[in-house]
Amino acid sequence: MLSQSTPGFQCADVQTEFISLNYYSERLSFTPMVIGIIKGLGKRFDTEIDVYQSASKNSSQSHDSLTIVNKSKCPFQRFLKIGVKIGDFTN
């Protein structure tokens, strides 16, 4: 039997245009699957979204950070594709 702990999620910021989601897991390389599940949920609930990994788990950060963008509501959508962070516009 595997003794892995359950992954966790925490919403770091919730806005009309986007959600910043922190993903905590001991499992390596599961973030692409989580991104796919979130995209699938968007399709299931007929909501056009994009999901970007905005930060990776490393020695100084205990989690991966994801940004979920509601494409119909986000005026910054075109900038996200080139790697500009939403915080650059909202601060």
N, CA, C and O atoms as a Tinker XYZ file with bonds, in Angstrom:
   364  protein
     1  N      0.839000   -1.173000    0.000000    73     2
     2  CA     0.000000    0.000000    0.000000    64     1     3
     3  C      0.891000    1.245000    0.000000    63     2     4     5
     4  O      1.903000    1.290000    0.699000    81     3
     5  N      0.515000    2.233000   -0.771000    73     3     6
     6  CA     1.266000    3.485000   -0.836000    64     5     7
     7  C      0.977000    4.340000    0.391000    63     6     8     9
     8  O     -0.144000    4.354000    0.900000    81     7
     9  N      1.983000    5.041000    0.855000    73     7    10
    10  CA     1.791000    5.894000    2.023000    64     9    11
    11  C      2.004000    7.365000    1.654000    63    10    12    13
    12  O      2.764000    8.075000    2.313000    81    11
    13  N      1.337000    7.804000    0.614000    73    11    14
    14  CA     1.407000    9.202000    0.189000    64    13    15
    15  C      0.293000    9.976000    0.891000    63    14    16    17
    16  O     -0.803000    9.454000    1.094000    81    15
    17  N      0.583000   11.220000    1.258000    73    15    18
    18  CA    -0.462000   12.036000    1.855000    64    17    19
    19  C     -1.367000   12.598000    0.759000    63    18    20    21
    20  O     -0.987000   12.668000   -0.410000    81    19
    21  N     -2.540000   12.984000    1.157000    73    19    22
    22  CA    -3.522000   13.532000    0.230000    64    21    23
    23  C     -3.083000   14.916000   -0.236000    63    22    24    25
    24  O     -2.630000   15.722000    0.576000    81    23
    25  N     -3.210000   15.205000   -1.540000    73    23    26
    26  CA    -2.860000   16.549000   -2.007000    64    25    27
    27  C     -3.848000   17.573000   -1.450000    63    26    28    29
    28  O     -4.969000   17.232000   -1.072000    81    27
    29  N     -3.415000   18.823000   -1.406000    73    27    30
    30  CA    -4.280000   19.879000   -0.894000    64    29    31
    31  C     -4.299000   21.081000   -1.812000    63    30    32    33
    32  O     -3.393000   21.285000   -2.621000    81    31
    33  N     -5.343000   21.868000   -1.673000    73    31    34
    34  CA    -5.520000   23.067000   -2.482000    64    33    35
    35  C     -5.900000   24.228000   -1.575000    63    34    36    37
    36  O     -6.608000   24.048000   -0.584000    81    35
    37  N     -5.429000   25.411000   -1.918000    73    35    38
    38  CA    -5.775000   26.608000   -1.171000    64    37    39
    39  C     -5.934000   27.760000   -2.158000    63    38    40    41
    40  O     -5.032000   28.037000   -2.949000    81    39
    41  N     -7.074000   28.422000   -2.108000    73    39    42
    42  CA    -7.269000   29.607000   -2.944000    64    41    43
    43  C     -6.542000   30.770000   -2.295000    63    42    44    45
    44  O     -6.858000   31.167000   -1.174000    81    43
    45  N     -5.562000   31.314000   -3.013000    73    43    46
    46  CA    -4.780000   32.424000   -2.498000    64    45    47
    47  C     -5.429000   33.763000   -2.823000    63    46    48    49
    48  O     -5.267000   34.731000   -2.080000    81    47
    49  N     -6.157000   33.821000   -3.922000    73    47    50
    50  CA    -6.818000   35.058000   -4.338000    64    49    51
    51  C     -7.967000   34.680000   -5.265000    63    50    52    53
    52  O     -7.792000   33.876000   -6.181000    81    51
    53  N     -9.133000   35.254000   -5.028000    73    51    54
    54  CA   -10.302000   34.985000   -5.863000    64    53    55
    55  C    -10.833000   36.319000   -6.379000    63    54    56    57
    56  O    -11.216000   37.191000   -5.598000    81    55
    57  N    -10.850000   36.465000   -7.681000    73    55    58
    58  CA   -11.365000   37.663000   -8.339000    64    57    59
    59  C    -12.366000   37.222000   -9.405000    63    58    60    61
    60  O    -12.477000   36.029000   -9.689000    81    59
    61  N    -13.085000   38.157000   -9.991000    73    59    62
    62  CA   -14.016000   37.836000  -11.075000    64    61    63
    63  C    -13.275000   37.254000  -12.267000    63    62    64    65
    64  O    -13.766000   36.337000  -12.925000    81    63
    65  N    -12.083000   37.796000  -12.543000    73    63    66
    66  CA   -11.330000   37.424000  -13.734000    64    65    67
    67  C    -10.459000   36.192000  -13.542000    63    66    68    69
    68  O    -10.178000   35.488000  -14.512000    81    67
    69  N    -10.024000   35.911000  -12.315000    73    67    70
    70  CA    -9.085000   34.815000  -12.102000    64    69    71
    71  C     -9.130000   34.309000  -10.669000    63    70    72    73
    72  O     -9.652000   34.961000   -9.764000    81    71
    73  N     -8.562000   33.119000  -10.499000    73    71    74
    74  CA    -8.353000   32.526000   -9.179000    64    73    75
    75  C     -6.890000   32.112000   -9.105000    63    74    76    77
    76  O     -6.375000   31.473000  -10.022000    81    75
    77  N     -6.227000   32.473000   -8.024000    73    75    78
    78  CA    -4.878000   31.970000   -7.755000    64    77    79
    79  C     -5.028000   30.782000   -6.814000    63    78    80    81
    80  O     -5.575000   30.906000   -5.718000    81    79
    81  N     -4.537000   29.636000   -7.254000    73    79    82
    82  CA    -4.720000   28.390000   -6.515000    64    81    83
    83  C     -3.364000   27.794000   -6.163000    63    82    84    85
    84  O     -2.515000   27.617000   -7.037000    81    83
    85  N     -3.160000   27.488000   -4.895000    73    83    86
    86  CA    -1.943000   26.809000   -4.463000    64    85    87
    87  C     -2.223000   25.316000   -4.366000    63    86    88    89
    88  O     -3.219000   24.897000   -3.776000    81    87
    89  N     -1.329000   24.517000   -4.953000    73    87    90
    90  CA    -1.471000   23.060000   -4.993000    64    89    91
    91  C     -0.329000   22.446000   -4.195000    63    90    92    93
    92  O      0.840000   22.613000   -4.541000    81    91
    93  N     -0.673000   21.736000   -3.125000    73    91    94
    94  CA     0.298000   21.095000   -2.247000    64    93    95
    95  C      0.256000   19.588000   -2.466000    63    94    96    97
    96  O     -0.806000   18.974000   -2.362000    81    95
    97  N      1.399000   18.993000   -2.768000    73    95    98
    98  CA     1.454000   17.549000   -2.964000    64    97    99
    99  C      2.883000   17.056000   -2.785000    63    98   100   101
   100  O      3.839000   17.742000   -3.148000    81    99
   101  N      3.015000   15.864000   -2.224000    73    99   102
   102  CA     4.315000   15.211000   -2.127000    64   101   103
   103  C      4.657000   14.485000   -3.422000    63   102   104   105
   104  O      5.814000   14.139000   -3.660000    81   103
   105  N      3.660000   14.258000   -4.245000    73   103   106
   106  CA     3.862000   13.532000   -5.498000    64   105   107
   107  C      4.515000   14.435000   -6.535000    63   106   108   109
   108  O      4.094000   15.573000   -6.744000    81   107
   109  N      5.528000   13.918000   -7.166000    73   107   110
   110  CA     6.234000   14.682000   -8.183000    64   109   111
   111  C      5.516000   14.578000   -9.521000    63   110   112   113
   112  O      4.944000   13.537000   -9.843000    81   111
   113  N      5.546000   15.625000  -10.278000    73   111   114
   114  CA     5.059000   15.652000  -11.668000    64   113   115
   115  C      3.563000   15.433000  -11.819000    63   114   116   117
   116  O      3.125000   14.969000  -12.871000    81   115
   117  N      2.763000   15.750000  -10.810000    73   115   118
   118  CA     1.321000   15.615000  -10.937000    64   117   119
   119  C      0.648000   16.919000  -11.352000    63   118   120   121
   120  O     -0.539000   16.926000  -11.677000    81   119
   121  N      1.386000   18.010000  -11.343000    73   119   122
   122  CA     0.791000   19.309000  -11.659000    64   121   123
   123  C      0.153000   19.342000  -13.051000    63   122   124   125
   124  O     -0.944000   19.886000  -13.177000    81   123
   125  N      0.771000   18.794000  -14.101000    73   123   126
   126  CA     0.093000   18.795000  -15.414000    64   125   127
   127  C     -1.251000   18.062000  -15.384000    63   126   128   129
   128  O     -2.192000   18.474000  -16.062000    81   127
   129  N     -1.349000   16.989000  -14.609000    73   127   130
   130  CA    -2.628000   16.281000  -14.498000    64   129   131
   131  C     -3.670000   17.158000  -13.800000    63   130   132   133
   132  O     -4.832000   17.190000  -14.206000    81   131
   133  N     -3.252000   17.869000  -12.749000    73   131   134
   134  CA    -4.163000   18.764000  -12.033000    64   133   135
   135  C     -4.649000   19.871000  -12.973000    63   134   136   137
   136  O     -5.831000   20.215000  -12.969000    81   135
   137  N     -3.750000   20.420000  -13.769000    73   135   138
   138  CA    -4.135000   21.447000  -14.745000    64   137   139
   139  C     -5.171000   20.877000  -15.712000    63   138   140   141
   140  O     -6.155000   21.546000  -16.028000    81   139
   141  N     -4.961000   19.654000  -16.183000    73   139   142
   142  CA    -5.914000   19.014000  -17.091000    64   141   143
   143  C     -7.269000   18.790000  -16.449000    63   142   144   145
   144  O     -8.300000   18.974000  -17.097000    81   143
   145  N     -7.283000   18.397000  -15.190000    73   143   146
   146  CA    -8.554000   18.197000  -14.470000    64   145   147
   147  C     -9.299000   19.519000  -14.340000    63   146   148   149
   148  O    -10.512000   19.570000  -14.546000    81   147
   149  N     -8.586000   20.586000  -14.001000    73   147   150
   150  CA    -9.228000   21.894000  -13.867000    64   149   151
   151  C     -9.797000   22.350000  -15.211000    63   150   152   153
   152  O    -10.909000   22.875000  -15.262000    81   151
   153  N     -9.051000   22.156000  -16.294000    73   151   154
   154  CA    -9.560000   22.510000  -17.621000    64   153   155
   155  C    -10.799000   21.685000  -17.961000    63   154   156   157
   156  O    -11.757000   22.198000  -18.539000    81   155
   157  N    -10.771000   20.406000  -17.599000    73   155   158
   158  CA   -11.926000   19.546000  -17.826000    64   157   159
   159  C    -13.152000   20.001000  -17.052000    63   158   160   161
   160  O    -14.273000   19.915000  -17.553000    81   159
   161  N    -12.945000   20.483000  -15.836000    73   159   162
   162  CA   -14.061000   21.017000  -15.043000    64   161   163
   163  C    -14.639000   22.265000  -15.704000    63   162   164   165
   164  O    -15.852000   22.474000  -15.687000    81   163
   165  N    -13.771000   23.096000  -16.287000    73   163   166
   166  CA   -14.254000   24.263000  -17.019000    64   165   167
   167  C    -15.158000   23.857000  -18.160000    63   166   168   169
   168  O    -16.215000   24.455000  -18.360000    81   167
   169  N    -14.750000   22.833000  -18.920000    73   167   170
   170  CA   -15.582000   22.339000  -20.023000    64   169   171
   171  C    -16.886000   21.756000  -19.501000    63   170   172   173
   172  O    -17.954000   21.999000  -20.062000    81   171
   173  N    -16.791000   20.984000  -18.427000    73   171   174
   174  CA   -17.975000   20.345000  -17.846000    64   173   175
   175  C    -19.016000   21.368000  -17.424000    63   174   176   177
   176  O    -20.216000   21.130000  -17.559000    81   175
   177  N    -18.561000   22.508000  -16.913000    73   175   178
   178  CA   -19.472000   23.546000  -16.448000    64   177   179
   179  C    -19.600000   24.702000  -17.441000    63   178   180   181
   180  O    -20.007000   25.808000  -17.086000    81   179
   181  N    -19.240000   24.413000  -18.703000    73   179   182
   182  CA   -19.420000   25.339000  -19.819000    64   181   183
   183  C    -18.837000   26.725000  -19.517000    63   182   184   185
   184  O    -19.474000   27.750000  -19.759000    81   183
   185  N    -17.618000   26.729000  -18.986000    73   183   186
   186  CA   -16.918000   27.967000  -18.655000    64   185   187
   187  C    -15.566000   27.950000  -19.356000    63   186   188   189
   188  O    -14.761000   27.042000  -19.150000    81   187
   189  N    -15.330000   28.947000  -20.173000    73   187   190
   190  CA   -14.081000   29.005000  -20.931000    64   189   191
   191  C    -12.971000   29.537000  -20.025000    63   190   192   193
   192  O    -12.980000   30.699000  -19.620000    81   191
   193  N    -12.007000   28.648000  -19.716000    73   191   194
   194  CA   -10.912000   29.023000  -18.822000    64   193   195
   195  C     -9.568000   28.648000  -19.433000    63   194   196   197
   196  O     -9.483000   27.826000  -20.345000    81   195
   197  N     -8.535000   29.266000  -18.911000    73   195   198
   198  CA    -7.160000   28.855000  -19.155000    64   197   199
   199  C     -6.515000   28.656000  -17.799000    63   198   200   201
   200  O     -6.884000   29.315000  -16.826000    81   199
   201  N     -5.556000   27.754000  -17.732000    73   199   202
   202  CA    -4.851000   27.487000  -16.487000    64   201   203
   203  C     -3.362000   27.604000  -16.763000    63   202   204   205
   204  O     -2.843000   26.993000  -17.697000    81   203
   205  N     -2.680000   28.395000  -15.941000    73   203   206
   206  CA    -1.244000   28.609000  -16.079000    64   205   207
   207  C     -0.549000   28.244000  -14.775000    63   206   208   209
   208  O     -1.067000   28.528000  -13.695000    81   207
   209  N      0.601000   27.626000  -14.866000    73   207   210
   210  CA     1.419000   27.392000  -13.682000    64   209   211
   211  C      2.276000   28.640000  -13.496000    63   210   212   213
   212  O      3.175000   28.912000  -14.292000    81   211
   213  N      1.990000   29.390000  -12.445000    73   211   214
   214  CA     2.681000   30.664000  -12.240000    64   213   215
   215  C      3.910000   30.548000  -11.357000    63   214   216   217
   216  O      4.755000   31.444000  -11.358000    81   215
   217  N      4.030000   29.448000  -10.593000    73   215   218
   218  CA     5.231000   29.196000   -9.784000    64   217   219
   219  C      5.310000   27.705000   -9.498000    63   218   220   221
   220  O      4.288000   27.026000   -9.395000    81   219
   221  N      6.534000   27.203000   -9.371000    73   219   222
   222  CA     6.759000   25.778000   -9.121000    64   221   223
   223  C      7.262000   25.546000   -7.703000    63   222   224   225
   224  O      7.925000   26.393000   -7.104000    81   223
   225  N      6.924000   24.379000   -7.194000    73   223   226
   226  CA     7.429000   23.956000   -5.893000    64   225   227
   227  C      8.952000   23.854000   -5.979000    63   226   228   229
   228  O      9.496000   23.308000   -6.940000    81   227
   229  N      9.631000   24.388000   -4.957000    73   227   230
   230  CA    11.090000   24.306000   -4.922000    64   229   231
   231  C     11.549000   24.367000   -3.473000    63   230   232   233
   232  O     10.730000   24.256000   -2.561000    81   231
   233  N     12.826000   24.539000   -3.252000    73   231   234
   234  CA    13.355000   24.509000   -1.889000    64   233   235
   235  C     12.834000   25.649000   -1.020000    63   234   236   237
   236  O     12.814000   25.526000    0.205000    81   235
   237  N     12.416000   26.746000   -1.625000    73   235   238
   238  CA    11.896000   27.863000   -0.833000    64   237   239
   239  C     10.378000   28.013000   -0.894000    63   238   240   241
   240  O      9.811000   28.857000   -0.200000    81   239
   241  N      9.717000   27.202000   -1.716000    73   239   242
   242  CA     8.257000   27.265000   -1.841000    64   241   243
   243  C      7.686000   25.862000   -1.736000    63   242   244   245
   244  O      8.115000   24.961000   -2.458000    81   243
   245  N      6.722000   25.668000   -0.842000    73   243   246
   246  CA     6.203000   24.331000   -0.531000    64   245   247
   247  C      5.084000   23.868000   -1.455000    63   246   248   249
   248  O      4.486000   22.820000   -1.210000    81   247
   249  N      4.788000   24.614000   -2.501000    73   247   250
   250  CA     3.652000   24.287000   -3.353000    64   249   251
   251  C      3.853000   24.830000   -4.772000    63   250   252   253
   252  O      4.719000   25.668000   -5.022000    81   251
   253  N      3.029000   24.327000   -5.682000    73   251   254
   254  CA     2.923000   24.896000   -7.025000    64   253   255
   255  C      1.809000   25.934000   -6.980000    63   254   256   257
   256  O      0.822000   25.754000   -6.267000    81   255
   257  N      1.957000   27.005000   -7.728000    73   255   258
   258  CA     0.917000   28.028000   -7.819000    64   257   259
   259  C      0.328000   27.990000   -9.221000    63   258   260   261
   260  O      1.055000   27.978000  -10.215000    81   259
   261  N     -0.995000   27.970000   -9.285000    73   259   262
   262  CA    -1.708000   27.952000  -10.553000    64   261   263
   263  C     -2.585000   29.194000  -10.645000    63   262   264   265
   264  O     -3.103000   29.673000   -9.636000    81   263
   265  N     -2.745000   29.706000  -11.842000    73   263   266
   266  CA    -3.671000   30.803000  -12.093000    64   265   267
   267  C     -4.739000   30.283000  -13.041000    63   266   268   269
   268  O     -4.439000   29.815000  -14.140000    81   267
   269  N     -5.987000   30.370000  -12.603000    73   267   270
   270  CA    -7.129000   29.938000  -13.409000    64   269   271
   271  C     -7.823000   31.202000  -13.897000    63   270   272   273
   272  O     -8.309000   31.999000  -13.096000    81   271
   273  N     -7.867000   31.380000  -15.207000    73   271   274
   274  CA    -8.398000   32.607000  -15.796000    64   273   275
   275  C     -9.734000   32.331000  -16.457000    63   274   276   277
   276  O     -9.859000   31.415000  -17.270000    81   275
   277  N    -10.734000   33.130000  -16.103000    73   275   278
   278  CA   -12.027000   33.088000  -16.776000    64   277   279
   279  C    -11.878000   33.918000  -18.049000    63   278   280   281
   280  O    -11.883000   35.148000  -17.995000    81   279
   281  N    -11.746000   33.251000  -19.186000    73   279   282
   282  CA   -11.419000   33.922000  -20.443000    64   281   283
   283  C    -12.471000   34.951000  -20.856000    63   282   284   285
   284  O    -12.140000   35.935000  -21.518000    81   283
   285  N    -13.723000   34.739000  -20.478000    73   283   286
   286  CA   -14.762000   35.683000  -20.878000    64   285   287
   287  C    -14.749000   36.947000  -20.024000    63   286   288   289
   288  O    -15.380000   37.940000  -20.389000    81   287
   289  N    -14.039000   36.929000  -18.893000    73   287   290
   290  CA   -14.069000   38.073000  -17.987000    64   289   291
   291  C    -12.732000   38.766000  -17.809000    63   290   292   293
   292  O    -12.673000   39.826000  -17.187000    81   291
   293  N    -11.659000   38.199000  -18.335000    73   291   294
   294  CA   -10.333000   38.731000  -18.039000    64   293   295
   295  C     -9.829000   39.653000  -19.148000    63   294   296   297
   296  O     -9.600000   39.197000  -20.268000    81   295
   297  N     -9.653000   40.938000  -18.855000    73   295   298
   298  CA    -9.140000   41.851000  -19.876000    64   297   299
   299  C     -7.653000   41.669000  -20.139000    63   298   300   301
   300  O     -7.131000   42.222000  -21.107000    81   299
   301  N     -6.952000   40.898000  -19.289000    73   299   302
   302  CA    -5.510000   40.720000  -19.411000    64   301   303
   303  C     -5.130000   39.412000  -20.084000    63   302   304   305
   304  O     -3.955000   39.045000  -20.089000    81   303
   305  N     -6.087000   38.705000  -20.647000    73   303   306
   306  CA    -5.863000   37.370000  -21.206000    64   305   307
   307  C     -4.689000   37.332000  -22.179000    63   306   308   309
   308  O     -3.876000   36.410000  -22.114000    81   307
   309  N     -4.580000   38.290000  -23.062000    73   307   310
   310  CA    -3.509000   38.254000  -24.068000    64   309   311
   311  C     -2.131000   38.385000  -23.448000    63   310   312   313
   312  O     -1.163000   37.856000  -23.995000    81   311
   313  N     -2.013000   39.084000  -22.309000    73   311   314
   314  CA    -0.723000   39.232000  -21.645000    64   313   315
   315  C     -0.308000   37.967000  -20.913000    63   314   316   317
   316  O      0.886000   37.691000  -20.796000    81   315
   317  N     -1.261000   37.198000  -20.423000    73   315   318
   318  CA    -0.942000   35.971000  -19.690000    64   317   319
   319  C     -0.225000   34.968000  -20.576000    63   318   320   321
   320  O      0.636000   34.225000  -20.104000    81   319
   321  N     -0.569000   34.941000  -21.840000    73   319   322
   322  CA     0.041000   33.986000  -22.757000    64   321   323
   323  C      1.525000   34.260000  -22.966000    63   322   324   325
   324  O      2.270000   33.367000  -23.372000    81   323
   325  N      1.959000   35.485000  -22.694000    73   323   326
   326  CA     3.381000   35.791000  -22.842000    64   325   327
   327  C      4.083000   35.877000  -21.498000    63   326   328   329
   328  O      5.231000   36.316000  -21.421000    81   327
   329  N      3.393000   35.456000  -20.427000    73   327   330
   330  CA     4.037000   35.310000  -19.130000    64   329   331
   331  C      3.972000   36.503000  -18.199000    63   330   332   333
   332  O      4.694000   36.532000  -17.202000    81   331
   333  N      3.135000   37.491000  -18.485000    73   331   334
   334  CA     2.975000   38.625000  -17.582000    64   333   335
   335  C      2.029000   38.202000  -16.466000    63   334   336   337
   336  O      0.973000   37.636000  -16.747000    81   335
   337  N      2.373000   38.456000  -15.226000    73   335   338
   338  CA     1.544000   38.050000  -14.096000    64   337   339
   339  C      0.404000   39.049000  -13.892000    63   338   340   341
   340  O      0.579000   40.250000  -14.095000    81   339
   341  N     -0.748000   38.549000  -13.495000    73   339   342
   342  CA    -1.913000   39.395000  -13.265000    64   341   343
   343  C     -1.612000   40.467000  -12.221000    63   342   344   345
   344  O     -2.095000   41.593000  -12.341000    81   343
   345  N     -0.826000   40.137000  -11.205000    73   343   346
   346  CA    -0.474000   41.106000  -10.168000    64   345   347
   347  C      0.196000   42.344000  -10.720000    63   346   348   349
   348  O      0.123000   43.408000  -10.104000    81   347
   349  N      0.853000   42.231000  -11.876000    73   347   350
   350  CA     1.488000   43.377000  -12.485000    64   349   351
   351  C      0.460000   44.451000  -12.879000    63   350   352   353
   352  O      0.808000   45.624000  -13.018000    81   351
   353  N     -0.799000   44.048000  -13.058000    73   351   354
   354  CA    -1.852000   44.974000  -13.477000    64   353   355
   355  C     -2.741000   45.408000  -12.318000    63   354   356   357
   356  O     -3.377000   46.460000  -12.392000    81   355
   357  N     -2.797000   44.620000  -11.254000    73   355   358
   358  CA    -3.765000   44.885000  -10.199000    64   357   359
   359  C     -3.184000   45.557000   -8.989000    63   358   360   361
   360  O     -3.942000   45.971000   -8.112000    81   359
   361  N     -1.874000   45.689000   -8.892000    73   359   362
   362  CA    -1.278000   46.331000   -7.715000    64   361   363
   363  C     -1.263000   47.834000   -7.848000    63   362   364
   364  O     -0.796000   48.529000   -6.945000    81   363
